[in-house]
């Protein structure tokens, strides 16, 4: 059966995936906006949420690669009409990743102080980091379970259920954030930064429960663990391994950025926290089309429909570019208003406004990069993605940051480095894709 890559069908996958993708950064953005407006030590609390958020995002991205790996394999089996042959794989994959997450929780919890000292946190910011982390880290296994289930749904060409789960989680997190951070007079005490952490955990647990129920009730996939291991487990682990190394390289960039921003002072790390959350929100908004590329490219590759695969890349390039430009324009129109959502601290806003324009100009570049990144994941090209990101981080991001930091550009140095890093990640993907599939499409 021919795969439909019409605008309507792409959006049928992309729009729910976009909404689902926005949920994760919304959890962090909600914490950022609400914590930035508390009455006591708002700047220090905002800095702590940013530092801990960077570390937990790193963990989720490293281990959350299960989503892309399992989606790639399942979608290729769907394209080849062999779904029955892969039904036992998801349960084994989920068991592996959840056990891994429990192990990470067990070894990171006792060393919270050392971890955030490594990020240059000190004094009251360090205390807040430890407090926030020691609560929020317990949501980590639930987040990874949800990521794995999202990967299964994506492989089955379904982005609707992940959207439903994500909407419920995001709305619940906003509601709980307001109640637990600020308190309800006479009923619930104001818990401030601890309240934000508890709100995130509760939302993650609820999302995991809904994901489990929908997977069991609405798909042919069983979560009954069977042995021996499926024949695709080695390929799955290979993909996860390559994405694991790739994500360490990605988070090396995030670590350097967070560490340098922290070292510049509390106003700088607070401004950086706002900026990185908006940057991530833009990335996840574009992730809808990246997800459509991930899902459809795996299926088309499995069906050996190279001409359609090339056509898909052209359409997604255009849609992503338009989406990136729209995000940038909206940001410029509401430039001052956006900063004031997160904080009223003049010193923090000054640093944020100095660099926000760079974050907005990056959006079209990010869009194209993330779309081709998603397509390469869908095709199982994890080794190439790994090598490319290692080179982009070591040869572009870090040298750029060091050079501009030397000339005292501070936050501007960080965001120039991020911009060139995204160019170095995206351009080679476009060149490789077209050089590989143009000849194949001609003979399709």
FILO-759134 format. One record per residue (C-alpha): residue in three letters; x, y, z. Coordinates in nm, 2 decimals. Layout:
% FILO-759134
REC  type       X       Y       Z
REC   ALA       X       Y       Z
...
This chain:
% FILO-759134
REC  type       X       Y       Z
REC   UNK    0.00    0.00    0.00
REC   UNK    0.14    0.34   -0.10
REC   UNK    0.23    0.57    0.19
REC   UNK    0.04    0.90    0.18
REC   UNK    0.27    1.20    0.21
REC   UNK    0.01    1.47    0.13
REC   UNK    0.01    1.80    0.33
REC   UNK   -0.30    1.67    0.51
REC   UNK   -0.15    1.34    0.61
REC   UNK    0.18    1.50    0.72
REC   UNK   -0.01    1.74    0.94
REC   UNK   -0.22    1.46    1.08
REC   UNK    0.10    1.32    1.22
REC   UNK    0.29    1.65    1.28
REC   UNK    0.03    1.86    1.47
REC   UNK   -0.04    1.60    1.74
REC   UNK    0.33    1.53    1.77
REC   UNK    0.40    1.91    1.79
REC   UNK    0.15    1.94    2.08
REC   UNK    0.29    1.63    2.25
REC   UNK    0.65    1.76    2.20
REC   UNK    0.57    2.09    2.36
REC   UNK    0.47    1.92    2.69
REC   UNK    0.82    1.85    2.81
REC   UNK    0.96    2.20    2.77
REC   UNK    0.63    2.33    2.91
REC   UNK    0.70    2.15    3.23
REC   UNK    1.03    2.34    3.26
REC   UNK    0.89    2.67    3.13
REC   UNK    0.60    2.65    3.38
REC   UNK    0.85    2.60    3.67
REC   UNK    1.06    2.89    3.53
REC   UNK    0.78    3.14    3.50
REC   UNK    0.62    3.06    3.83
REC   UNK    0.95    3.03    4.03
REC   UNK    1.07    3.36    3.87
REC   UNK    0.77    3.54    4.02
REC   UNK    0.79    3.42    4.38
REC   UNK    0.84    3.68    4.65
REC   UNK    1.16    3.54    4.82
REC   UNK    1.49    3.48    4.65
REC   UNK    1.33    3.46    4.30
REC   UNK    1.66    3.51    4.11
REC   UNK    1.84    3.24    4.31
REC   UNK    1.55    3.00    4.28
REC   UNK    1.53    3.06    3.90
REC   UNK    1.90    3.00    3.87
REC   UNK    1.86    2.67    4.06
REC   UNK    1.57    2.55    3.85
REC   UNK    1.78    2.63    3.53
REC   UNK    2.08    2.44    3.65
REC   UNK    1.89    2.13    3.77
REC   UNK    1.67    2.15    3.46
REC   UNK    1.99    2.13    3.24
REC   UNK    2.11    1.82    3.43
REC   UNK    1.77    1.64    3.43
REC   UNK    1.72    1.73    3.06
REC   UNK    2.06    1.58    2.99
REC   UNK    1.95    1.25    3.16
REC   UNK    1.62    1.24    2.98
REC   UNK    1.78    1.31    2.64
REC   UNK    2.05    1.05    2.70
REC   UNK    1.81    0.77    2.81
REC   UNK    1.51    0.90    2.62
REC   UNK    1.67    0.80    2.29
REC   UNK    1.48    0.47    2.33
REC   UNK    1.19    0.66    2.17
REC   UNK    1.37    0.72    1.84
REC   UNK    1.53    0.38    1.83
REC   UNK    1.21    0.18    1.89
REC   UNK    1.01    0.41    1.66
REC   UNK    1.26    0.36    1.38
REC   UNK    1.25   -0.02    1.41
REC   UNK    0.87   -0.05    1.45
REC   UNK    0.80    0.19    1.16
REC   UNK    1.03   -0.01    0.93
REC   UNK    0.85   -0.33    1.02
REC   UNK    0.51   -0.15    0.95
REC   UNK    0.64   -0.03    0.61
REC   UNK    0.74   -0.39    0.53
REC   UNK    0.40   -0.53    0.66
REC   UNK    0.57   -0.74    0.92
REC   UNK    0.44   -0.59    1.25
REC   UNK    0.37   -0.93    1.40
REC   UNK    0.74   -1.01    1.39
REC   UNK    0.83   -0.73    1.63
REC   UNK    0.55   -0.74    1.89
REC   UNK    0.77   -0.88    2.17
REC   UNK    1.04   -0.61    2.13
REC   UNK    0.87   -0.31    2.31
REC   UNK    0.83   -0.48    2.65
REC   UNK    1.20   -0.58    2.64
REC   UNK    1.30   -0.23    2.54
REC   UNK    1.10   -0.07    2.81
REC   UNK    1.23   -0.30    3.08
REC   UNK    1.59   -0.22    2.98
REC   UNK    1.55    0.16    2.99
REC   UNK    1.34    0.17    3.31
REC   UNK    1.59   -0.05    3.49
REC   UNK    1.87    0.18    3.36
REC   UNK    1.68    0.49    3.49
REC   UNK    1.64    0.34    3.84
REC   UNK    2.02    0.28    3.85
REC   UNK    2.09    0.64    3.75
REC   UNK    1.86    0.77    4.02
REC   UNK    2.03    0.55    4.28
REC   UNK    2.38    0.67    4.19
REC   UNK    2.30    1.04    4.13
REC   UNK    2.08    1.11    4.44
REC   UNK    2.37    1.08    4.70
REC   UNK    2.60    1.30    4.50
REC   UNK    2.36    1.59    4.43
REC   UNK    2.59    1.85    4.60
REC   UNK    2.90    1.74    4.40
REC   UNK    2.70    1.73    4.07
REC   UNK    2.58    2.09    4.10
REC   UNK    2.91    2.22    4.23
REC   UNK    3.04    2.08    3.90
REC   UNK    2.80    2.33    3.74
REC   UNK    2.96    2.61    3.94
REC   UNK    2.66    2.65    4.17
REC   UNK    2.74    2.78    4.52
REC   UNK    2.59    2.92    4.84
REC   UNK    2.21    2.96    4.83
REC   UNK    2.18    2.86    4.46
REC   UNK    2.36    2.53    4.54
REC   UNK    2.12    2.47    4.84
REC   UNK    1.82    2.53    4.62
REC   UNK    1.97    2.30    4.35
REC   UNK    2.00    2.02    4.59
REC   UNK    1.65    2.07    4.74
REC   UNK    1.48    2.08    4.39
REC   UNK    1.69    1.79    4.25
REC   UNK    1.63    1.55    4.54
REC   UNK    1.26    1.57    4.48
REC   UNK    1.24    1.60    4.10
REC   UNK    1.47    1.31    4.02
REC   UNK    1.21    1.06    4.14
REC   UNK    1.00    1.15    3.83
REC   UNK    1.29    1.04    3.60
REC   UNK    1.19    0.67    3.56
REC   UNK    0.83    0.77    3.48
REC   UNK    0.95    1.02    3.22
REC   UNK    1.15    0.75    3.05
REC   UNK    0.86    0.50    3.05
REC   UNK    0.64    0.77    2.88
REC   UNK    0.92    0.84    2.62
REC   UNK    0.94    0.47    2.54
REC   UNK    0.56    0.44    2.50
REC   UNK    0.56    0.75    2.27
REC   UNK    0.82    0.57    2.06
REC   UNK    0.59    0.27    2.02
REC   UNK    0.30    0.49    1.92
REC   UNK    0.52    0.68    1.67
REC   UNK    0.63    0.35    1.52
REC   UNK    0.27    0.25    1.47
REC   UNK    0.21    0.59    1.29
REC   UNK    0.01    0.72    1.58
REC   UNK    0.08    1.07    1.73
REC   UNK   -0.27    1.12    1.86
REC   UNK   -0.24    0.93    2.19
REC   UNK    0.10    1.09    2.28
REC   UNK   -0.07    1.43    2.23
REC   UNK   -0.36    1.34    2.47
REC   UNK   -0.11    1.22    2.73
REC   UNK    0.11    1.53    2.69
REC   UNK   -0.18    1.77    2.71
REC   UNK   -0.31    1.61    3.04
REC   UNK    0.04    1.61    3.19
REC   UNK    0.11    1.98    3.09
REC   UNK   -0.22    2.11    3.22
REC   UNK   -0.19    1.91    3.54
REC   UNK    0.16    2.04    3.60
REC   UNK    0.05    2.41    3.55
REC   UNK   -0.24    2.36    3.79
REC   UNK   -0.02    2.19    4.06
REC   UNK    0.26    2.44    4.01
REC   UNK    0.03    2.73    4.10
REC   UNK   -0.12    2.56    4.40
REC   UNK    0.20    2.41    4.54
REC   UNK    0.45    2.69    4.47
REC   UNK    0.23    2.98    4.59
REC   UNK    0.00    2.78    4.83
REC   UNK   -0.37    2.81    4.90
REC   UNK   -0.43    3.03    5.21
REC   UNK   -0.57    2.83    5.50
REC   UNK   -0.53    2.50    5.31
REC   UNK   -0.19    2.44    5.15
REC   UNK    0.13    2.62    5.26
REC   UNK    0.35    2.79    4.99
REC   UNK    0.62    2.54    4.91
REC   UNK    0.81    2.76    4.66
REC   UNK    1.08    2.56    4.48
REC   UNK    0.99    2.23    4.65
REC   UNK    0.63    2.28    4.53
REC   UNK    0.75    2.31    4.16
REC   UNK    0.94    1.98    4.20
REC   UNK    0.65    1.79    4.35
REC   UNK    0.42    1.93    4.07
REC   UNK    0.65    1.79    3.80
REC   UNK    0.67    1.44    3.97
REC   UNK    0.29    1.41    4.01
REC   UNK    0.24    1.51    3.64
REC   UNK    0.50    1.26    3.52
REC   UNK    0.34    0.97    3.73
REC   UNK   -0.01    1.05    3.59
REC   UNK    0.13    1.06    3.23
REC   UNK    0.29    0.72    3.28
REC   UNK   -0.03    0.57    3.41
REC   UNK   -0.23    0.70    3.11
REC   UNK    0.04    0.59    2.87
REC   UNK    0.03    0.24    3.01
REC   UNK   -0.35    0.21    2.99
REC   UNK   -0.37    0.34    2.63
REC   UNK   -0.09    0.11    2.52
REC   UNK   -0.26   -0.19    2.66
REC   UNK   -0.61   -0.10    2.55
REC   UNK   -0.56    0.06    2.21
REC   UNK   -0.26   -0.13    2.05
REC   UNK   -0.17   -0.49    1.96
REC   UNK    0.15   -0.44    2.16
REC   UNK    0.19   -0.65    2.47
REC   UNK    0.40   -0.54    2.77
REC   UNK    0.43   -0.90    2.89
REC   UNK    0.81   -0.96    2.92
REC   UNK    0.91   -1.27    2.72
REC   UNK    1.25   -1.44    2.68
REC   UNK    1.47   -1.50    2.48
REC   UNK    1.55   -1.15    2.37
REC   UNK    1.41   -1.05    2.03
REC   UNK    1.65   -1.06    1.73
REC   UNK    1.62   -0.68    1.70
REC   UNK    1.74   -0.62    2.05
REC   UNK    2.11   -0.60    1.94
REC   UNK    2.02   -0.34    1.67
REC   UNK    1.80   -0.15    1.92
REC   UNK    2.09   -0.14    2.17
REC   UNK    2.33   -0.04    1.90
REC   UNK    2.10    0.25    1.80
REC   UNK    2.06    0.35    2.17
REC   UNK    2.43    0.33    2.22
REC   UNK    2.51    0.56    1.93
REC   UNK    2.24    0.80    2.04
REC   UNK    2.37    0.78    2.39
REC   UNK    2.72    0.89    2.28
REC   UNK    2.56    1.15    2.06
REC   UNK    2.35    1.29    2.34
REC   UNK    2.66    1.31    2.57
REC   UNK    2.82    1.53    2.30
REC   UNK    2.50    1.74    2.29
REC   UNK    2.49    1.78    2.66
REC   UNK    2.86    1.87    2.67
REC   UNK    2.75    2.18    2.48
REC   UNK    2.47    2.24    2.73
REC   UNK    2.70    2.18    3.02
REC   UNK    2.96    2.43    2.89
REC   UNK    2.68    2.69    2.83
REC   UNK    2.52    2.64    3.17
REC   UNK    2.85    2.64    3.35
REC   UNK    2.98    2.95    3.18
REC   UNK    2.64    3.13    3.24
REC   UNK    2.65    3.03    3.61
REC   UNK    3.01    3.16    3.64
REC   UNK    2.91    3.50    3.50
REC   UNK    2.67    3.56    3.79
REC   UNK    2.32    3.49    3.91
REC   UNK    2.15    3.74    3.68
REC   UNK    2.33    3.58    3.38
REC   UNK    2.23    3.22    3.47
REC   UNK    1.87    3.34    3.54
REC   UNK    1.86    3.51    3.20
REC   UNK    2.02    3.20    3.03
REC   UNK    1.75    2.98    3.20
REC   UNK    1.48    3.18    3.04
REC   UNK    1.65    3.18    2.70
REC   UNK    1.73    2.81    2.70
REC   UNK    1.37    2.72    2.79
REC   UNK    1.23    2.94    2.51
REC   UNK    1.49    2.78    2.27
REC   UNK    1.38    2.43    2.38
REC   UNK    1.01    2.53    2.34
REC   UNK    1.08    2.64    1.98
REC   UNK    1.27    2.32    1.92
REC   UNK    0.99    2.10    2.05
REC   UNK    0.73    2.30    1.85
REC   UNK    0.92    2.22    1.53
REC   UNK    0.95    1.86    1.66
REC   UNK    0.60    1.80    1.52
REC   UNK    0.74    1.80    1.17
REC   UNK    1.06    1.63    1.28
REC   UNK    0.84    1.35    1.42
REC   UNK    0.64    1.32    1.10
REC   UNK    0.97    1.29    0.92
REC   UNK    1.09    1.03    1.17
REC   UNK    0.77    0.82    1.14
REC   UNK    0.72    0.84    0.76
REC   UNK    1.09    0.81    0.66
REC   UNK    1.12    0.48    0.85
REC   UNK    0.81    0.35    0.69
REC   UNK    0.92    0.46    0.34
REC   UNK    1.27    0.32    0.38
REC   UNK    1.11   -0.02    0.50
REC   UNK    0.90   -0.01    0.18
REC   UNK    1.20    0.10   -0.04
REC   UNK    0.99    0.40   -0.17
REC   UNK    1.29    0.62   -0.24
REC   UNK    1.12    0.87   -0.47
REC   UNK    0.85    0.94   -0.20
REC   UNK    1.12    0.96    0.06
REC   UNK    1.29    1.24   -0.14
REC   UNK    0.96    1.42   -0.20
REC   UNK    0.89    1.39    0.18
REC   UNK    1.22    1.56    0.26
REC   UNK    1.15    1.85    0.02
REC   UNK    0.80    1.91    0.17
REC   UNK    0.92    1.89    0.53
REC   UNK    1.21    2.13    0.45
REC   UNK    0.96    2.39    0.33
REC   UNK    0.71    2.34    0.62
REC   UNK    0.99    2.35    0.88
REC   UNK    1.13    2.67    0.73
REC   UNK    0.79    2.84    0.73
REC   UNK    0.73    2.72    1.09
REC   UNK    1.07    2.86    1.20
REC   UNK    1.01    3.20    1.05
REC   UNK    0.66    3.22    1.21
REC   UNK    0.81    3.14    1.56
REC   UNK    1.08    3.41    1.51
REC   UNK    0.83    3.67    1.40
REC   UNK    0.60    3.60    1.69
REC   UNK    0.90    3.63    1.92
REC   UNK    1.00    3.97    1.78
REC   UNK    0.64    4.11    1.80
REC   UNK    0.61    4.01    2.17
REC   UNK    0.98    4.07    2.25
REC   UNK    0.94    4.27    2.57
REC   UNK    0.62    4.09    2.69
REC   UNK    0.79    3.74    2.67
REC   UNK    1.07    3.83    2.91
REC   UNK    0.83    3.98    3.16
REC   UNK    0.63    3.66    3.18
REC   UNK    0.93    3.49    3.35
REC   UNK    1.06    3.76    3.58
REC   UNK    1.03    4.12    3.69
REC   UNK    1.40    4.15    3.79
REC   UNK    1.54    4.44    3.59
REC   UNK    1.90    4.30    3.59
REC   UNK    1.78    3.96    3.47
REC   UNK    1.56    4.11    3.19
REC   UNK    1.85    4.33    3.07
REC   UNK    2.07    4.03    3.01
REC   UNK    1.79    3.83    2.85
REC   UNK    1.69    4.11    2.61
REC   UNK    2.06    4.14    2.51
REC   UNK    2.05    3.79    2.35
REC   UNK    1.69    3.71    2.28
REC   UNK    1.72    3.83    1.92
REC   UNK    1.98    3.57    1.85
REC   UNK    1.76    3.29    1.99
REC   UNK    1.48    3.41    1.76
REC   UNK    1.70    3.43    1.45
REC   UNK    1.81    3.07    1.51
REC   UNK    1.46    2.93    1.47
REC   UNK    1.45    2.87    1.09
REC   UNK    1.80    2.71    1.12
REC   UNK    1.68    2.49    1.41
REC   UNK    1.37    2.39    1.21
REC   UNK    1.56    2.25    0.91
REC   UNK    1.82    2.08    1.13
REC   UNK    1.57    1.91    1.36
REC   UNK    1.36    1.79    1.06
REC   UNK    1.65    1.62    0.89
REC   UNK    1.77    1.49    1.23
REC   UNK    1.43    1.33    1.28
REC   UNK    1.44    1.17    0.93
REC   UNK    1.79    1.03    0.99
REC   UNK    1.67    0.88    1.32
REC   UNK    1.37    0.73    1.14
REC   UNK    1.60    0.56    0.89
REC   UNK    1.82    0.42    1.17
REC   UNK    2.12    0.63    1.07
REC   UNK    2.23    0.67    1.44
REC   UNK    2.60    0.62    1.38
REC   UNK    2.62    0.91    1.14
REC   UNK    2.42    1.13    1.37
REC   UNK    2.66    1.04    1.65
REC   UNK    2.97    1.13    1.46
REC   UNK    2.83    1.45    1.33
REC   UNK    2.73    1.58    1.67
REC   UNK    3.07    1.49    1.82
REC   UNK    3.24    1.69    1.55
REC   UNK    2.99    1.99    1.57
REC   UNK    3.04    2.01    1.95
REC   UNK    3.42    1.97    1.96
REC   UNK    3.51    2.16    1.65
REC   UNK    3.24    2.43    1.64
REC   UNK    3.05    2.49    1.96
REC   UNK    3.34    2.47    2.22
REC   UNK    3.60    2.67    2.02
REC   UNK    3.34    2.94    1.93
REC   UNK    3.23    2.97    2.30
REC   UNK    3.60    3.00    2.41
REC   UNK    3.69    3.26    2.15
REC   UNK    3.39    3.49    2.22
REC   UNK    3.41    3.44    2.60
REC   UNK    3.78    3.55    2.58
REC   UNK    3.65    3.88    2.43
REC   UNK    3.40    3.91    2.72
REC   UNK    3.08    3.86    2.51
REC   UNK    2.93    3.66    2.80
REC   UNK    2.57    3.53    2.71
REC   UNK    2.62    3.65    2.35
REC   UNK    2.92    3.42    2.33
REC   UNK    2.70    3.13    2.43
REC   UNK    2.42    3.20    2.18
REC   UNK    2.66    3.26    1.89
REC   UNK    2.81    2.92    1.97
REC   UNK    2.47    2.76    1.97
REC   UNK    2.38    2.92    1.63
REC   UNK    2.70    2.80    1.46
REC   UNK    2.66    2.46    1.62
REC   UNK    2.31    2.42    1.47
REC   UNK    2.44    2.51    1.12
REC   UNK    2.72    2.25    1.16
REC   UNK    2.46    1.99    1.26
REC   UNK    2.21    2.06    0.98
REC   UNK    2.40    2.13    0.66
REC   UNK    2.59    1.80    0.64
REC   UNK    2.26    1.61    0.70
REC   UNK    2.10    1.78    0.40
REC   UNK    2.40    1.71    0.18
REC   UNK    2.43    1.35    0.28
REC   UNK    2.06    1.28    0.24
REC   UNK    2.04    1.43   -0.11
REC   UNK    2.36    1.26   -0.23
REC   UNK    2.23    0.92   -0.11
REC   UNK    1.87    0.93   -0.22
REC   UNK    1.87    1.14   -0.54
REC   UNK    2.03    0.85   -0.74
REC   UNK    1.81    0.59   -0.57
REC   UNK    1.49    0.80   -0.65
REC   UNK    1.58    0.81   -1.02
REC   UNK    1.57    0.43   -1.03
REC   UNK    1.26    0.40   -0.81
